[in-house]
């Protein structure tokens, strides 16, 4: 079976670097970050922000990488006056190569069929004293930094079709899902185009377990591969080493991962749904952090990762 595994690393920022940001809900955090926040910031006052923007990115066009626009719909929950963003999410869509100023407003409307969406991303961070090589910035004067603990990416075929990812042979993968937990990607062309899901579980400050979920073509059987990724810094933006990929044979752990993927999508969707009954119900976000009992299968297979997550719960 030929399967091509892709790393897709996105630079995370506390503000959208764009020509124009379209505020949908909440206020973007400004000024210096001076306050501290420990762990997942349980019990702290939280600020929810939803915004959209046209940003620059790289696409492969006629065999060459070119700078082009993309549309980003950003969802974040931060602790005011801190650098801590416990919960972060966005999805990305392709837009025309030349975006006319007069037409920018139309991109605020949802692409109702999901035709141009190519990636959905979710992240859960803990906050701790900034380690060497952490996420320090000129804005952050608190000495505390957000450190990724869980990240989930859903990759659509449009990422390949539009040149956001290098072209690959996807013939061994069954593309599409019946449903996901996220209303924002439960759209006809988004669902039909999902290629795989990537889940990262931090194992230490500079390493993560990497799981990738596929459906086999033509059987539709679900399976996971996993590996360990080592990074240059705790910000986990620059991978420097990846162990050989292995198939995950522990079905109990695989079911746990299935549940975590679904719950992350579902809870993010509900908490950020302005018209929904669970809008700003932050307890649903904290419910995503696995309990000791929920980590029992992870602990059997990957005791180092389980210990690290237990250590950073508070």
VOPAGU-2260 file (C-alpha; in pm, 1 decimal, decimal comma):
REM VOPAGU-2260
SITE   aa  ch    i         X         Y         Z
SITE  UNK   A    0       0,0       0,0       0,0
SITE  UNK   A    1     148,7     331,1    -106,0
SITE  UNK   A    2      64,4     612,7     135,0
SITE  UNK   A    3     225,5     952,5     126,5
SITE  UNK   A    4     250,1    1129,6     461,0
SITE  UNK   A    5     257,8    1505,9     466,4
SITE  UNK   A    6     357,9    1748,8     738,6
SITE  UNK   A    7     161,0    2069,2     724,7
SITE  UNK   A    8     299,4    2320,9     972,6
SITE  UNK   A    9     124,5    2652,5    1020,0
SITE  UNK   A   10     284,5    2949,1    1195,5
SITE  UNK   A   11      60,7    3045,8    1485,3
SITE  UNK   A   12      14,9    3411,3    1576,9
SITE  UNK   A   13    -187,6    3594,2    1839,7
SITE  UNK   A   14    -295,9    3839,0    1569,0
SITE  UNK   A   15    -386,7    3792,6    1206,5
SITE  UNK   A   16    -122,3    3939,5     977,6
SITE  UNK   A   17    -350,9    4060,5     704,2
SITE  UNK   A   18    -435,5    4370,4     509,8
SITE  UNK   A   19    -780,2    4379,1     665,9
SITE  UNK   A   20    -936,6    4180,4     950,0
SITE  UNK   A   21   -1312,2    4134,9     948,5
SITE  UNK   A   22   -1426,7    4120,0    1310,2
SITE  UNK   A   23   -1725,2    3892,9    1361,0
SITE  UNK   A   24   -1737,9    3863,9    1741,4
SITE  UNK   A   25   -1525,0    3976,8    2034,8
SITE  UNK   A   26   -1230,2    4208,7    2065,3
SITE  UNK   A   27    -879,3    4132,6    1943,4
SITE  UNK   A   28    -629,7    4143,3    2231,6
SITE  UNK   A   29    -401,4    4446,6    2211,0
SITE  UNK   A   30    -126,5    4597,0    2425,8
SITE  UNK   A   31     137,2    4421,2    2631,6
SITE  UNK   A   32      73,8    4079,0    2785,6
SITE  UNK   A   33     166,1    4130,9    3150,0
SITE  UNK   A   34     -44,9    3879,8    3345,9
SITE  UNK   A   35      33,9    3513,4    3414,5
SITE  UNK   A   36    -182,7    3208,5    3358,2
SITE  UNK   A   37     -97,1    2851,9    3460,6
SITE  UNK   A   38    -185,5    2524,0    3290,3
SITE  UNK   A   39    -502,9    2530,4    3083,8
SITE  UNK   A   40    -615,4    2850,2    3263,0
SITE  UNK   A   41    -908,4    2679,8    3438,9
SITE  UNK   A   42   -1123,6    2931,6    3627,0
SITE  UNK   A   43    -975,3    3233,8    3450,2
SITE  UNK   A   44   -1183,4    3493,6    3268,8
SITE  UNK   A   45   -1178,9    3402,5    2900,8
SITE  UNK   A   46   -1224,2    3615,8    2591,0
SITE  UNK   A   47   -1371,8    3461,8    2273,5
SITE  UNK   A   48   -1287,3    3609,1    1935,2
SITE  UNK   A   49   -1411,9    3520,4    1587,2
SITE  UNK   A   50   -1263,2    3697,0    1286,3
SITE  UNK   A   51   -1188,7    3648,8     917,7
SITE  UNK   A   52    -910,8    3782,3     699,0
SITE  UNK   A   53    -737,1    3753,3     365,0
SITE  UNK   A   54    -379,7    3638,6     428,9
SITE  UNK   A   55     -80,6    3560,9     212,6
SITE  UNK   A   56      40,4    3206,1     161,7
SITE  UNK   A   57     236,2    2990,7     -85,9
SITE  UNK   A   58      74,5    2786,6    -361,9
SITE  UNK   A   59     225,2    2573,4    -635,5
SITE  UNK   A   60     110,6    2715,2    -968,1
SITE  UNK   A   61     248,1    2571,9   -1293,4
SITE  UNK   A   62     521,0    2395,9   -1096,7
SITE  UNK   A   63     638,8    2706,0    -910,8
SITE  UNK   A   64     567,4    2831,8    -560,3
SITE  UNK   A   65     398,6    3169,3    -567,6
SITE  UNK   A   66     266,8    3404,6    -303,6
SITE  UNK   A   67    -112,8    3407,4    -321,6
SITE  UNK   A   68    -406,6    3502,0     -98,7
SITE  UNK   A   69    -611,1    3266,3     116,3
SITE  UNK   A   70    -917,6    3323,1     330,6
SITE  UNK   A   71    -880,0    3238,6     700,9
SITE  UNK   A   72   -1168,9    3208,9     944,3
SITE  UNK   A   73   -1016,3    3238,7    1290,6
SITE  UNK   A   74   -1162,9    3126,3    1624,0
SITE  UNK   A   75    -972,2    3179,3    1947,2
SITE  UNK   A   76   -1020,0    3185,2    2324,3
SITE  UNK   A   77    -759,4    3376,5    2522,3
SITE  UNK   A   78    -705,8    3500,4    2875,9
SITE  UNK   A   79    -710,6    3884,3    2873,1
SITE  UNK   A   80    -377,3    4060,8    2927,7
SITE  UNK   A   81    -186,8    3732,4    2893,1
SITE  UNK   A   82     -11,7    3555,5    2607,2
SITE  UNK   A   83    -216,3    3243,5    2679,4
SITE  UNK   A   84    -457,7    3106,5    2419,2
SITE  UNK   A   85    -590,4    2779,4    2564,5
SITE  UNK   A   86    -811,1    2709,8    2261,8
SITE  UNK   A   87    -742,4    2806,2    1902,6
SITE  UNK   A   88    -893,9    2706,6    1570,1
SITE  UNK   A   89    -926,2    2817,3    1209,9
SITE  UNK   A   90   -1019,8    2694,2     867,2
SITE  UNK   A   91    -862,9    2795,5     538,2
SITE  UNK   A   92   -1018,4    2846,2     196,3
SITE  UNK   A   93    -881,8    2924,2    -145,8
SITE  UNK   A   94    -974,5    3258,3    -299,7
SITE  UNK   A   95    -902,4    3401,4    -646,2
SITE  UNK   A   96    -536,4    3481,3    -710,2
SITE  UNK   A   97    -623,5    3847,8    -737,1
SITE  UNK   A   98    -865,1    3970,0    -473,5
SITE  UNK   A   99   -1029,3    4296,0    -572,0
SITE  UNK   A  100   -1083,8    4541,3    -288,7
SITE  UNK   A  101   -1437,8    4595,1    -408,6
SITE  UNK   A  102   -1512,0    4221,8    -372,8
SITE  UNK   A  103   -1350,8    4149,0     -35,7
SITE  UNK   A  104   -1677,2    4172,8     156,5
SITE  UNK   A  105   -1829,1    3880,0     -30,2
SITE  UNK   A  106   -1571,6    3646,4     127,5
SITE  UNK   A  107   -1733,6    3712,8     464,2
SITE  UNK   A  108   -2020,2    3490,9     348,8
SITE  UNK   A  109   -1986,1    3119,4     402,8
SITE  UNK   A  110   -1887,3    2907,7     101,7
SITE  UNK   A  111   -2208,3    2711,0     143,0
SITE  UNK   A  112   -2094,9    2400,6     -41,5
SITE  UNK   A  113   -1743,9    2401,9     107,7
SITE  UNK   A  114   -1592,5    2388,0    -240,3
SITE  UNK   A  115   -1288,2    2599,2    -158,7
SITE  UNK   A  116   -1208,3    2482,7     197,4
SITE  UNK   A  117    -882,2    2289,5     213,6
SITE  UNK   A  118    -788,5    2271,2     582,3
SITE  UNK   A  119    -950,4    2285,6     927,7
SITE  UNK   A  120    -726,4    2320,9    1233,3
SITE  UNK   A  121    -777,7    2293,4    1611,7
SITE  UNK   A  122    -531,8    2343,3    1897,2
SITE  UNK   A  123    -531,1    2313,3    2278,8
SITE  UNK   A  124    -245,7    2483,2    2465,8
SITE  UNK   A  125    -118,5    2485,7    2821,4
SITE  UNK   A  126      48,7    2793,4    2967,9
SITE  UNK   A  127     374,9    2780,3    3161,8
SITE  UNK   A  128     692,3    2981,8    3229,6
SITE  UNK   A  129     849,8    3036,0    2889,1
SITE  UNK   A  130    1109,5    2762,2    2826,9
SITE  UNK   A  131    1422,0    2842,1    2623,6
SITE  UNK   A  132    1310,5    2875,7    2263,6
SITE  UNK   A  133     946,2    2917,2    2367,6
SITE  UNK   A  134     693,6    3159,8    2228,5
SITE  UNK   A  135     841,7    3481,3    2364,8
SITE  UNK   A  136     766,2    3801,3    2178,0
SITE  UNK   A  137     802,7    4175,8    2217,8
SITE  UNK   A  138     439,0    4190,2    2319,3
SITE  UNK   A  139     471,1    3921,9    2588,2
SITE  UNK   A  140     613,5    4068,0    2909,4
SITE  UNK   A  141     457,8    3811,0    3142,9
SITE  UNK   A  142     724,9    3541,6    3122,3
SITE  UNK   A  143     454,4    3281,9    3051,5
SITE  UNK   A  144     404,3    3120,3    2709,8
SITE  UNK   A  145     142,8    2897,2    2540,3
SITE  UNK   A  146     275,8    2547,1    2471,9
SITE  UNK   A  147      86,0    2314,4    2231,5
SITE  UNK   A  148     -55,3    2000,1    2391,4
SITE  UNK   A  149    -307,2    1878,9    2130,2
SITE  UNK   A  150    -339,4    1975,9    1765,1
SITE  UNK   A  151    -576,7    1838,4    1502,5
SITE  UNK   A  152    -575,7    1909,4    1129,1
SITE  UNK   A  153    -833,8    1792,0     876,1
SITE  UNK   A  154    -688,6    1793,2     524,4
SITE  UNK   A  155    -913,2    1815,1     217,3
SITE  UNK   A  156    -831,6    1718,0    -139,8
SITE  UNK   A  157    -856,3    2086,6    -233,4
SITE  UNK   A  158    -520,0    2134,4     -60,3
SITE  UNK   A  159    -368,6    1927,8    -342,4
SITE  UNK   A  160    -597,7    2052,6    -618,2
SITE  UNK   A  161    -513,5    2417,1    -550,2
SITE  UNK   A  162    -141,2    2358,2    -492,2
SITE  UNK   A  163    -126,1    2425,0    -117,4
SITE  UNK   A  164      36,8    2082,3     -81,6
SITE  UNK   A  165     270,3    1898,7    -316,0
SITE  UNK   A  166      74,4    1666,5    -550,5
SITE  UNK   A  167      62,6    1303,6    -432,4
SITE  UNK   A  168     -83,4     970,7    -541,9
SITE  UNK   A  169    -395,3     934,0    -325,1
SITE  UNK   A  170    -530,0     622,2    -499,7
SITE  UNK   A  171    -486,0     399,5    -190,7
SITE  UNK   A  172    -695,1     635,2      25,0
SITE  UNK   A  173   -1074,0     650,3      27,6
SITE  UNK   A  174   -1157,0    1020,4      19,6
SITE  UNK   A  175   -1456,3    1167,1     202,9
SITE  UNK   A  176   -1644,2    1126,0     530,4
SITE  UNK   A  177   -2011,5    1071,1     605,4
SITE  UNK   A  178   -2010,0    1336,1     879,3
SITE  UNK   A  179   -1775,7    1520,8    1116,4
SITE  UNK   A  180   -1840,0    1689,9    1448,1
SITE  UNK   A  181   -1784,4    2041,8    1310,4
SITE  UNK   A  182   -2076,6    2223,9    1147,3
SITE  UNK   A  183   -1830,3    2445,2     958,2
SITE  UNK   A  184   -1697,9    2148,8     760,8
SITE  UNK   A  185   -2018,3    1944,3     741,6
SITE  UNK   A  186   -2065,7    2089,0     396,5
SITE  UNK   A  187   -2116,7    1882,1      83,8
SITE  UNK   A  188   -1784,6    1942,6     -89,9
SITE  UNK   A  189   -1580,5    1960,9     230,0
SITE  UNK   A  190   -1708,9    1625,2     356,4
SITE  UNK   A  191   -1662,5    1462,6      15,6
SITE  UNK   A  192   -1302,7    1585,3      -0,4
SITE  UNK   A  193   -1149,7    1491,5     338,1
SITE  UNK   A  194    -831,1    1293,3     275,9
SITE  UNK   A  195    -701,4    1237,8     629,5
SITE  UNK   A  196    -687,6    1370,5     984,0
SITE  UNK   A  197    -362,9    1448,3    1168,1
SITE  UNK   A  198    -352,4    1442,4    1548,0
SITE  UNK   A  199     -51,0    1551,8    1753,5
SITE  UNK   A  200     -21,1    1470,1    2124,9
SITE  UNK   A  201     270,8    1635,5    2301,2
SITE  UNK   A  202     508,6    1391,9    2466,9
SITE  UNK   A  203     759,1    1645,6    2602,0
SITE  UNK   A  204     849,0    2010,3    2548,8
SITE  UNK   A  205    1016,9    1926,2    2219,1
SITE  UNK   A  206     848,0    1609,1    2098,0
SITE  UNK   A  207     501,2    1492,3    1998,8
SITE  UNK   A  208     329,3    1171,3    1903,0
SITE  UNK   A  209     192,1    1207,6    1551,7
SITE  UNK   A  210    -113,5    1006,2    1447,0
SITE  UNK   A  211    -261,4    1011,1    1098,1
SITE  UNK   A  212    -602,2     856,5    1021,7
SITE  UNK   A  213    -695,2     722,2     679,7
SITE  UNK   A  214    -976,9     523,3     522,1
SITE  UNK   A  215    -852,9     243,8     299,1
SITE  UNK   A  216    -958,8     238,2     -63,8
SITE  UNK   A  217   -1174,2      55,2    -164,9
SITE  UNK   A  218   -1273,2    -116,7     162,6
SITE  UNK   A  219   -1328,7     202,1     363,6
SITE  UNK   A  220   -1157,1      43,8     665,4
SITE  UNK   A  221   -1025,1     301,0     913,2
SITE  UNK   A  222    -663,1     276,3    1020,2
SITE  UNK   A  223    -394,4     483,5    1191,2
SITE  UNK   A  224     -21,9     525,6    1148,5
SITE  UNK   A  225     189,8     688,5    1415,0
SITE  UNK   A  226     536,3     829,6    1464,9
SITE  UNK   A  227     735,0    1049,6    1702,3
SITE  UNK   A  228     832,2    1399,1    1590,2
SITE  UNK   A  229    1111,5    1602,5    1749,2
SITE  UNK   A  230    1121,0    1980,8    1718,9
SITE  UNK   A  231    1382,3    2251,2    1743,0
SITE  UNK   A  232    1190,7    2449,8    2005,7
SITE  UNK   A  233     894,5    2400,6    2244,5
SITE  UNK   A  234     679,6    2608,8    2008,5
SITE  UNK   A  235     678,6    2294,4    1789,5
SITE  UNK   A  236     695,9    2483,9    1462,1
SITE  UNK   A  237    1022,8    2343,2    1323,9
SITE  UNK   A  238    1045,4    1961,1    1306,1
SITE  UNK   A  239    1401,2    1833,9    1301,1
SITE  UNK   A  240    1343,3    1457,7    1320,8
SITE  UNK   A  241    1068,8    1205,4    1259,4
SITE  UNK   A  242    1083,5     836,9    1352,3
SITE  UNK   A  243     969,8     572,6    1107,2
SITE  UNK   A  244     592,6     548,4    1066,9
SITE  UNK   A  245     423,9     240,6    1214,3
SITE  UNK   A  246      70,0     109,5    1192,1
SITE  UNK   A  247    -125,9     140,5    1517,1
SITE  UNK   A  248    -249,3    -208,3    1606,7
SITE  UNK   A  249    -403,3    -118,2    1944,5
SITE  UNK   A  250    -773,0     -94,8    1857,5
SITE  UNK   A  251    -871,7      34,1    2201,4
SITE  UNK   A  252    -635,0     328,1    2164,6
SITE  UNK   A  253    -753,0     382,9    1807,0
SITE  UNK   A  254   -1112,2     410,2    1931,7
SITE  UNK   A  255    -996,4     662,6    2193,9
SITE  UNK   A  256    -836,4     868,3    1917,5
SITE  UNK   A  257   -1155,6     845,5    1709,9
SITE  UNK   A  258   -1349,0     980,4    2006,2
SITE  UNK   A  259   -1101,6    1261,0    2070,3
SITE  UNK   A  260   -1108,5    1373,2    1705,1
SITE  UNK   A  261   -1489,6    1377,9    1701,4
SITE  UNK   A  262   -1517,9    1554,3    2037,9
SITE  UNK   A  263   -1265,5    1825,1    1943,5
SITE  UNK   A  264   -1458,4    1902,1    1625,2
SITE  UNK   A  265   -1798,4    1888,5    1796,8
SITE  UNK   A  266   -1711,7    2097,4    2103,0
SITE  UNK   A  267   -1524,5    2365,8    1909,0
SITE  UNK   A  268   -1817,7    2387,7    1668,2
SITE  UNK   A  269   -2072,0    2428,9    1949,1
SITE  UNK   A  270   -1876,2    2677,1    2160,7
SITE  UNK   A  271   -1802,8    2904,4    1861,8
SITE  UNK   A  272   -2153,7    2879,6    1711,4
SITE  UNK   A  273   -2295,9    3227,2    1781,6
SITE  UNK   A  274   -2653,3    3107,0    1724,2
SITE  UNK   A  275   -2615,5    2781,2    1918,1
SITE  UNK   A  276   -2723,3    2701,0    2274,2
SITE  UNK   A  277   -2365,3    2624,0    2381,1
SITE  UNK   A  278   -2206,8    2944,7    2251,8
SITE  UNK   A  279   -1928,7    3049,8    2494,0
SITE  UNK   A  280   -1990,2    2741,2    2710,6
SITE  UNK   A  281   -1621,4    2710,6    2793,8
SITE  UNK   A  282   -1674,4    2403,1    3010,8
SITE  UNK   A  283   -1714,2    2203,6    2687,0
SITE  UNK   A  284   -1361,2    2303,7    2588,2
SITE  UNK   A  285   -1217,7    2184,9    2917,7
SITE  UNK   A  286   -1409,7    1858,5    2880,1
SITE  UNK   A  287   -1179,9    1784,1    2583,5
SITE  UNK   A  288    -875,2    1745,6    2810,0
SITE  UNK   A  289    -862,4    1368,8    2880,8
SITE  UNK   A  290    -907,8    1251,7    3238,2
SITE  UNK   A  291    -674,6     999,9    3400,5
SITE  UNK   A  292    -919,2     720,6    3319,8
SITE  UNK   A  293    -951,0     834,8    2958,4
SITE  UNK   A  294    -572,2     814,8    2921,8
SITE  UNK   A  295    -539,8     454,9    3041,5
SITE  UNK   A  296    -496,5     313,1    2690,2
SITE  UNK   A  297    -254,9     590,3    2596,3
SITE  UNK   A  298     -57,3     516,0    2913,4
SITE  UNK   A  299     -24,3     146,3    2823,3
SITE  UNK   A  300     117,0     219,8    2479,3
SITE  UNK   A  301     290,5     554,6    2537,9
SITE  UNK   A  302     359,1     601,2    2912,1
SITE  UNK   A  303     586,7     901,5    2854,8
SITE  UNK   A  304     313,9    1094,2    2674,1
SITE  UNK   A  305      52,9    1011,7    2938,2
SITE  UNK   A  306     287,7    1123,1    3218,1
SITE  UNK   A  307     358,3    1451,3    3039,3
SITE  UNK   A  308     -11,8    1527,0    2997,6
SITE  UNK   A  309     -87,3    1442,5    3361,0
SITE  UNK   A  310     195,9    1670,9    3470,1
SITE  UNK   A  311      57,5    1965,3    3271,6
SITE  UNK   A  312    -312,4    1935,9    3357,1
SITE  UNK   A  313    -318,3    2208,1    3624,1
